C-alpha cells in the first residue's frame, strides 16, 4: 500500500493539530508534533503486510506516541522563571574582577603621576571634573587647541601604560 503523504497532510493535518491541542499542547508544539508525525510516516510507512490499513488511524497513533514522548521529555526538564533567577543572581562583581579593576586603577594613578603637571591638570579637569575644553583652557590660560592637545597626550600616555583601558 503506497502512502500519498501530501494528500494525507491536506486532509488530516488540521485535525491532528486540534487533537494535540486537546491533549494539552500549545499551538506551536501541536504544529511541531504534527509536522514530526508526517515526517515519521514519510520516513517509515507501515509495512506492506497490513492489507487492512487505515492511514488516518496510523497518523493518530504516531502523533499520540510523539505527544506522550514530548510530555515525558517536558516532565524531566526543570524550568526556572527568569524573573526569579534575576533575584538570585549576585550583581556584585567577582573577586577576580575586583582585583583586576584595582590593578587598572593603580596603573592609571601611576600613569597620571608620570604626566607633566599642566597635562595632568588639563586631563583631570576635563575628564574627572567634567569641565568643557573652553573652561579648562580659560583656567589654565591656554588656547582650546593647545588644551585639546594636552588632553590627547594624556590619553595616549594612559593607553600605553594601562592594560585594557
RANOR-V717671 format. One record per backbone hydrogen bond with DSSP energy under -0.5 kcal/mol. CO is the residue of the C=O (numbers start at 1). NH is the residue of the N-H. If there is no record, write none. Layout:
BEGIN
CO	NH
CO	NH
END
This chain:
BEGIN
3	5
4	8
5	9
6	10
7	11
8	12
9	13
12	16
13	17
14	18
15	19
16	20
17	21
18	22
19	23
20	25
21	24
26	30
27	31
28	32
29	33
30	34
31	35
32	36
33	37
34	38
35	39
36	40
37	41
38	42
39	43
40	44
47	50
49	51
51	53
53	55
54	58
55	59
56	60
57	61
58	62
59	63
60	64
61	65
62	66
63	67
64	68
65	69
66	70
67	71
68	72
69	73
70	74
71	75
72	76
73	76
73	77
81	85
82	86
83	87
84	88
85	89
89	91
94	98
95	99
96	100
97	101
98	102
99	103
100	104
101	105
102	106
103	107
104	108
105	109
106	110
107	111
108	112
109	113
110	114
111	115
112	115
116	120
117	121
118	122
119	123
120	124
121	125
122	126
123	127
123	128
124	128
124	129
125	131
132	136
133	137
134	138
135	139
136	140
137	141
137	142
138	141
143	147
144	148
145	149
146	150
147	151
148	152
149	153
150	154
151	155
152	156
153	157
154	158
155	159
156	160
157	161
158	162
162	165
END
